[in-house]
Structures are given as C-alpha cells and as structure tokens.
Amino acid sequence: MEYASKLLENAVYEVSQLPGIGKRTALRLVLHLLKQPEQQTTLLAEAILKLRTEINFCSSCYNISDTELCEICANPKRDASLVCVVEDIRDVMAIENTSQYQGLYHVLGGKISPMEGIGPQDLNIVPLITKIKEGNIKELIFALSSTMEGDTTNFYIYKQLEGIDVTTSTIARGIAVGDELEYADEVTLGRSILNRVPFENSMKAN
C-alpha cells in the first residue's frame, strides 16, 4: 500500500497493531481522525496516554483501578469470604454485568499455556494461594473459560490447595465448552455462577 505521507504511514502501522485491526481498517480510522477537530484527536491521545501511565492494578485482586484498592475490593458490602478466579479484567466486567455475584475476584492475568510459553510463575497464582492460606476465604470459584488451558489452570490451582480448608467450585457448564467467558450472554453467565458445582464434580464429568 502506497502512502502519500510518512506520518500517515506510521500512524496506520501503529493502529494496525491493535487486535482485529488490519491495514485497511487502520487507514480508515486514521483518515477519520484527520477529519475531526484537532481538539478531539488531542483528547483521544491524552486519554490513551493517561490510561497507559496512570492506571493502577488493585493490590488485592489485580483488577484495574484508579486507586490502590479497586472499588469491588473496597466495598464493605461484598462477601470477602467468596473469591471468583478469572483470567482477565474482561471477565470481571462480564460477571459484574450479571448482577448475580456479590463476592470478590482474583485476576490471574492469563492461563497456563505451555504452547505460548506461559507457566504458573507468569500468572498471579502465588498471591492467590497466599490469601487463601490466611484463612479468610471460605469458597473459591473457578471461572476460567472451558478450554484445555483453562482446565489445566484450574487443576493446577486446585492441587496447590491440598490440605487447605477451602471449598472449591466451578461455574456450571451453561457456558459451552471452548467458549470464552466474556462472550457469554448475561443471563447464561449469571445462572452459571448461581448454579456452580463442586470442582471435584467437574473433574469427574471430564
């Protein structure tokens, strides 16, 4: 693709690095920005820069936050004895949208995937085990996507909990096998949280 400007080419290249954005879509977006008032483009640039430089990760659950503790962890009305383990921030948002869950979360930051070079040490697993050993958590809900990587991660954490007095459960399989949690509709996801089953039962089902 030929560009009339090196500045245009550089902008298109950077935008095309975003997931799901090809060169043609990136070009269309960049040209759209050029047509907008300069102030609007400046506001967009400033918002992205602030997001990158000022965003925090909750010191307790690793959710994104504007403060040291996210709004969920800081809310005294939430059930601190119930923790839902999710892959990333999008899953927290998906479950929160159901309005069916009143516990806390723990964001792992990914799933164990040897093919991608992601091991347990690359995820927020150690802080999770440490929190559980403190004895305040009564139930751990595994809410990772029902893929081989998700199941592997669930089982790894489950094995780390041997000898610790904590109930482990997993969301009911209203979510189709292989589906990512964030794409489930709110009703199905909400019911899968409410109808969760003991984790041991999910292993027998597999």
Beta strands, then each sheet from edge to edge (+ up, - down):
strand 1: 56-57
strand 2: 64-65
strand 3: 79-86
strand 4: 103-107
strand 5: 139-142
strand 6: 167-170
strand 7: 197-198
sheet 1: 1+ 2-
sheet 2: 4+ 3+ 5+ 6+ 7-
end
